[in-house]
Amino acid sequence: MISYAPFWRTLKEKNITTYTLINKYNISSATIDRIKKGNGISTMKIDDFCRILNCNVSDIVEYIDDN
């Protein structure tokens, strides 16, 4: 299972809000909603987040084994 918990931690550490992502960086509210609900997002969006937040993929998503 993919978890976006690192994304929320990274936002907090970088002091960036979802409002800023939407209004300053043109990330759609639908993308933020997908992350909140734990749904998939494209690798292009992960790349965008890494660029905006100046971080690694592991700071956005992590894999958690369901077993």
MILUM-52406 format. One record per residue (C-alpha): residue in one letter; x, y, z; residue number from 1. Coordinates in Angstrom, 1 decimal, decimal comma. Each point is the difference from the previous one (the first is absolute). Layout:
REM MILUM-52406
  kemar       X       Y       Z  lomar
      a       X       Y       Z    NUM
...
//
This chain:
REM MILUM-52406
  kemar       X       Y       Z  lomar
      m     0,0     0,0     0,0      1
      i     1,2     3,5    -0,8      2
      s    -0,1     2,5     2,9      3
      y     0,2     3,8    -0,4      4
      a     0,9     0,5     3,7      5
      p     3,5     1,2    -1,0      6
      f    -1,7     2,7    -2,2      7
      w    -1,8     1,5     3,0      8
      r     3,1    -0,1     2,2      9
      t     2,0     1,7    -2,8     10
      l    -2,5     2,7    -0,5     11
      k     0,0     0,7     3,8     12
      e     3,8     0,0     0,1     13
      k     0,2     2,4    -2,9     14
      n    -2,8     2,1     1,4     15
      i    -2,0    -0,2    -3,3     16
      t    -3,7    -0,3     0,0     17
      t    -2,3    -1,7    -2,5     18
      y    -1,4     3,5    -0,6     19
      t     3,5     1,1    -1,2     20
      l     0,3    -3,1    -2,2     21
      i    -3,3     0,7    -1,6     22
      n     0,3     3,8    -0,4     23
      k     3,8     0,6    -0,5     24
      y     1,1    -3,2    -1,7     25
      n    -3,3    -0,8    -1,9     26
      i    -0,4    -3,5     1,4     27
      s    -3,7    -0,9    -0,4     28
      s    -2,2    -0,4     3,0     29
      a    -1,0    -3,3    -1,6     30
      t     3,6    -1,2     0,4     31
      i     0,0     1,0     3,7     32
      d    -3,3    -1,7     0,5     33
      r     1,3    -3,2    -1,6     34
      i     3,0     0,0     2,4     35
      k    -2,3     0,7     3,0     36
      k    -2,1    -3,0    -1,0     37
      g     3,0    -2,2    -0,6     38
      n    -0,7    -0,4    -3,7     39
      g     2,7    -0,2    -2,6     40
      i     1,7     3,0    -1,7     41
      s     2,2     0,0    -3,1     42
      t     3,8    -0,2     0,1     43
      m    -0,1     3,4    -1,7     44
      k    -1,7     1,5     3,1     45
      i     2,5    -1,7     2,3     46
      d     2,7     1,6    -2,1     47
      d    -1,7     3,4     0,3     48
      f    -0,2    -0,4     3,8     49
      c     3,7    -1,0     0,2     50
      r     0,9     3,1    -2,0     51
      i    -2,3     2,4     2,0     52
      l     1,0    -1,4     3,4     53
      n     3,7    -0,6    -1,0     54
      c    -0,2    -3,6     1,4     55
      n     0,3    -3,6    -1,0     56
      v    -2,8    -2,4    -1,0     57
      s     0,3    -1,7     3,4     58
      d    -1,1     3,4     1,5     59
      i    -3,2    -0,2    -1,9     60
      v    -1,1    -3,7    -0,1     61
      e     1,0    -3,3     1,8     62
      y    -0,9    -3,6    -0,6     63
      i    -1,6    -1,8     2,9     64
      d    -0,3    -3,8    -0,3     65
      d    -3,6    -1,1     0,7     66
      n     1,2    -3,3     1,5     67
//
